[in-house]
């Protein structure tokens, strides 16, 4: 697989031609299973074919149980400079319910190991809105990360995907259904608690102290171009989106034959407008209507202003300096608001 990844990097080197690489993100699946020398080899190959900024953010997604003392020590020899640790909860019973491989002790020790090794750029994930999570437990989970002085926190509401084990258990009555009111209450607690602790909510699910925004995700929300390498990886260049086949064996076979196993979707103006609405409104920077007018015309801007007016009256959107932003109330129903703003062809 690593050999295939290296070959795909080479095959796709023209994709981001003349663009400086600001971030590299090892995510999806469990990239922390890679050995340190394999990670270095991948980054070296990227450097051979792309222009990497000397201050690039290079993140490794990791499960707590993968971050042993020897693993963390080995990673110090690589260019990795940021960790994304999937904590999810500090409660043993909740981790078991989520079917996570790590326990409460590993959740804490993984953070301490990474910090003790000298890594300052750390983000941790927490999940809220599931039946076992009382508000008291939720407050404790957040406080744990605050006490660890984690500079960046990502937090997501539990969702139920079709045909998953959780979906099956809920339908069979073996597990309570997700309570949307509970999720809303806990999102409000999240926003209030982290704001009080000095975090800035720069995107609906992401909070940072002292401006330590995740550069990789921020560039995504701002519509910058990116290249995804590996099975299922997605890429975007402003006018088209492409994605690799998800089957590992078929992916490697194609790459070994110097073929790119991907599908391409060319984005219409309508696609680009709606994608811009969806990504920018999630952030504190909001949707810049001056840019909308410049790229897509006055009529699109007027349509957005008309559709946004009812949400402004309800204090769910604000318009300042021709920039639309969600209020805290609006963030609780962001998906609905964005769908109402989408431009639909007549």
N, C-alpha and C positions, 0 to 999 in steps of 0.2 A: 504493500500500500504506500509506504513512504517513497519508494522508487517511482510509483505512478504519480504521486503528488509532485515530485521534483520534475518529472517529465511534463506534467500539465503546466506548471509554472513557465517552463521554457516555451511550450507551444502557444501559450496565451500572452506572451510578453508584449505583443503589439497593443493589447487591449487598453492599457493605461499609458500609452505613449506620451512622452513629454510631461507627465504628471508626477510630481514628487509624492512619495508614499509617506503619509503622515501617521498611519497606524497599521499594525498587523494584529490580528485577533485569532487565536487558536480556540475555536469554540465548536459547539455541536458535537453530539456523542460524548466521548470522554477523552479529550486530547491530553489530559494529564497522565494517561497511560504511556505516552511517548517517553522514550528515554531522553536524557539531556542532550546527548550527542545527536540524536535524530532531530530534535528541535533546532539545534544550532545548524545542522545541515540544511534544513528547510529554509531558515532565515538567510543563510549564506547564499542559497540558490536564488531567493528573492532579490538579494543585494546584487547578484550577478546580472540579473535581467531588468531590474527596476532601480530608480533613483530613490533611495530611502533617506528621509530627513534624519539628520544627526540626533534630533531630539524626538524621534518617533516614539509613540506609545506602543508597546509590544506586550499584549495581554495573554495570559494563559488561564483558561477556564479550568477549574479543578473541583473535584469532590473532596470534602474534608478527609476522608479515609485514604485518599491517594497521597496526601501531603505528609509523608513520614519525614523524620529528621534527615535521613539519608537522601531522600528525594529533593527536599528543599535545599539542602546543601549542594547537591549536584546542579540544581537549577541556577545557582549563583554564578556558575561558569558560562551561562548562556546569556543572550541579549534580552531575555525576558525581564521587564521592569514593572510589571503590574500583574496582580492576581485577581481573578474573579472567583470567589469561593461560594459554592452553593450550600449555604448553611440551612436555610428554610425554617428551622425552628431549633430552640434549645431544650425542647421537652422530649424526653425519651419516647413517651407513648404516642406523641404526634409524629415523630420520625418513623416509628413502626407503622402507623396508620398510612403514611405516605409511601411506605415501602422503600424508604431510603436505606442505603447501605451503611451509613455512619451512625454513630450514637452521640449523645450529648457531650461526652468527654472529648470525643474526636472533633466536634464542632469547635470547642474552645481551644483545644491544643493546636489545631491546624492554624488558627489565627495567630496564636502566640509564637509558633515556630516561624511563620513567615515574617512576623515583626522582628523577632530576635535575629533573624538572618539579615536584617537590614533593609527589607523591602518596605517602602513607605506607601506606595500606591496600591491600595487594596480596596476592592469593592466586595460586599457580601450581599447575598440574596435572602430575602425573607418572604414567606407566603402568609397571607391572611384570608379570612372569609370562609374557613372550613369549619364544620360543625363542632369539632373538639376544642376550638380556639376561643376561650373566653376573653373578654376585654382585659382582664387582669393578666392572663398569660401573654396576650399580645403586647401589653405594655412592658412586661418583663423581657420579651424577645428584643424589642426595640432598645430597651435600656442596656441590655448586654452589649449591643454593638456600639452604643454611645459610650459606655464605660471603656470599651476596648479602643476608643478613639479612632474608629474606622472612618476614613475621609469620604467614602462614597457608599451609599446604600441604595440597592434596587429592591423594590417590593411590588409584588403582584398578587392580585386576587385569585384565589383558587377557581379554576374553570374545569368543567367536565366535558371531555371530548367523547364523541360517539365511539362505541365499540371498545372502550377502555374498561379495565377492571372496575374502576370507580363507577362508571356509567352502569355497568352490570349490577353492582351491589346496590346502587340507588334504586334501580328499576325492580329489583327483587325485594326491596324493603330491608336489606341488610345494612344499609348505611343511610343516615339522614340526607335529604337533599340540601343543596347549597342554598343558603338564606341570603337573598340579595340585600335585605335591610341590614343584616349583620355585616355584610361586606362593606356597605356604605358607611356604617358607624365606624368600622375599623379603619377605613380609608381616611375618615375625618380625624380619627385619633392619630393616624400616621402623619398626616400633614401638620397637625397641631404640635405633636411631640417633637418631631424633627425640626420644625421651625424654631421652637423654643430652645432646642439644643444647638442652634446655630447652623443648621443645614438649609440650603436653598433648593427648592423644588424647581429644577430647571426643565424637567420633563415629567409627565404625569406619574411615572413609576420610578423616577430617579432623583436622588437627593445628594448634594455635594456640599462639603465645607471648603471655605476659602477658594472658591472657584475651581475646584478639582473635578471639573466635568469629564466624563468619559469621552475622549476625543473621537474614538471610533464610532460610537453610537450618535454623538452629536453631528458628525459629518453625514451620517445616514439621514438624520432628521432634516438636515439642511440641504438635502438633495445632491450631495457630492457623489462623484462616480466611485464605484468600488468593484473589485474583482474577487469572486469566490472560487476557491480551489478545493476539489474533492467531491465525493458523492453527495448529491442533493444541494450542493453549494449554488447560491444565486449570485448573479452579477448585474450591474446597472451602469449604463453610460449616458443617461439623460434621455435618450430617445428609444432605447430598447432594454428589455430585461431578458436574461437567459438563465437557465438552470440545468445542472448536470443530472444525469440519471441517478436514481437512488440506490440501485443494486450494486453492491461492492464488486462482485465478480465481473459483471458486465462493464462496469466503469474501468476496472483495471485492464480488461481485455481490449477495450477500445483504445485506451491511452497507449498501451503497449504496441498497438497497430498505428500509432500516430494519428488517431482520430479523436475529435472532441465529442464526447457523448452528451450533447446538450440540445435543448430546445430553445428557440428564440421567439419572444413576443415583441413586436414593434408597437411602440406606444403612440397612440393618436394624441392630438392636442388635448382632447377631452380626458384621456387617461392621465396625461401629465398635469393638467389642472387639478383633477381630483386627488391625485397622489400628493400634490403639493399641499392641498387642504388637509389631508389626513396626517401628513408628517409634521407640518409646521405648527398646526394648532395644538399638537401635543406638548409643545415647548413653551418656555417663558418668552421666547423671541416672537412667537405668534406668526400670523399670516400677514405679510406685507402687501397691502393692496396696491401700492405704487408699483411694485414688481409685477403683480398680477396684470395691471393695466399695460405695463411696458411689454410683457411677453404675449398676452392674450387679448388685449383690447379693452376699450371702455365698457363694452356691453357685458363682458364677463364680470368686471368689477361691479357694475351696477346690479347685476343679478345677485352677487354675493351680499352686497349691502342690503338689498331688499329681503333676502332670506335670513340675514343675520338680525334684522330689526326686532322681531319678536323675542329673540333670546337676549338682546340688549335690554329690552323692557323688563324681562324677568330676571335681570342681573346675572345672567349666565355667560354672557359675552360682554366685553368692553371694547370700545373703539377709541384708540388714542394715537394721534399722529398718523392716521391712516393705517394703523396696524390693529388687527383683530386678535384678541386674546381671550382664553377661557378664564372665568373667575373660579374660585374654589368650589362654588356651587356647580358651575358648569363642568368642572372636571369629573364630577360624580356621574355625569351622563354624556361624556365626551363622544362616545361612538354615535349616539343618537344625533347630537348636534352636528357632527361632521357629515353624517349621512344626509341630513336635511340641507346642508350647504352644497353638497355635490351638484355639479352642473350636469343636467340631463339633456340629451339631444331631443329637440322637438320632432 
